[in-house]
Amino acid sequence: MPIENLDTGTILSQILVLFILAAIGFVSGKTGYLPEKAGTVVSKLVMRVTMPALILSKMLSADFSADNYFDGLKLVAVALVTLLLIFAITRPFTRLLKIPDKSRNVYCMQSLFGNVIFFAFPLFQALFGDIGVLYALFFNVGNDILLWTLGIYLAGKHKGGGFGNALKHILNMNMIMFIIGLILVLSNLSAKLKGGVVYQTADMIGKATSPLSMIFVGLVMASSKGMFKNLGKKMLSILLALQKQLIVPVLAGLVLLFAVKQGWISDVVMMIAVMQLAMPVGTLTVSIAAEYDSDYEMAADNVFVSTLLSIITLPLIAYLLKLVL
């Protein structure tokens, strides 16, 4: 997976394609062309049907070596360590800003969890093909472990919620399908299934993930009712986007570059990790905030602002990566 594939022009054109898909969802939501609950239905369809199918099809089709899997495990570790460090720094920072509890917890949660599925998977598929999606899956494992524990805890913290309710979310359908796919690959059964009926079915369903994901992003953006009304919160959204999509990836990139020079990780691990950390705020955080009666309107605003800014920040991060790798 060469660094040359990380072309800023290609990234920009792919982001524009993704934005057109998101615009379809945005207009459909704002005009009422799709029903009010369409976003919820699309999200569940992606997370429970098309995404598990995509994971299985990619794991059955990609030519992953033992070194690739070792890199994948390093990506899980990088995701866990990096996100925990971000939380350790962001938590006291939000106290200095004197953000109210409900909003502070949302800010912390969204500073950690980017759109590593709905936005990253289509982009990585376009840039790197199936192997790029598989690497993204490994980062997503670490991301999901913290999203469904620390993320849930933050969303419900203002109500005194704990980790108990969060733990049951870790073993979701995507994680289950990832484990099944891993077992099939390591046991060499994937070679027998590749090209067969199971693979063809999974592949056909999985291909719907990218367009549906971006339509869902548009529907979430359309649900942001406070756009441009609260200037203070808009400035907070911009600050969050700059922190998450520029400052954190650059700082993490410097640390990971040192690890590359020392031979601890490969340049592929660094490239995938930095790009994943640079993704705009995750759309799932809005649903989580709403479910736990946190500041979900601010959460939706943050998704809107960060997704718009990603058209500038993602090509910039890609350009910086090409300079150092």
ABEGO torsion letter per residue (X at the ends): XBAAABBAAAAAAAAAAAAAAAAAAAAAAAAGABBAAAAAAAAAAAAAAAAAAAAAAAAAABBBBAAAAAAAAAAAAAAAAAAAAAAAAAAAAAAAAGBBAAAAAAAAAAAABBBAAAAAAAAAAAAAEAAAAAAAAAAAAAAAAAAAAAAAAAAAAAAGBBAAAAAAAABBAAAAAAAAAAAAAAAGAAAAABGBAAAAAAAAAAAAAAAAAAAAAAAAAAABAABGABAAAAAAAAAAAAAAAAAAAAAAAAAAAAAAAAGABBAAAAAAAAAAAABBBBAAAAAAAAAAGBBAAAAAAAAAAAAAAAAAAAAAAAAAAAAAX
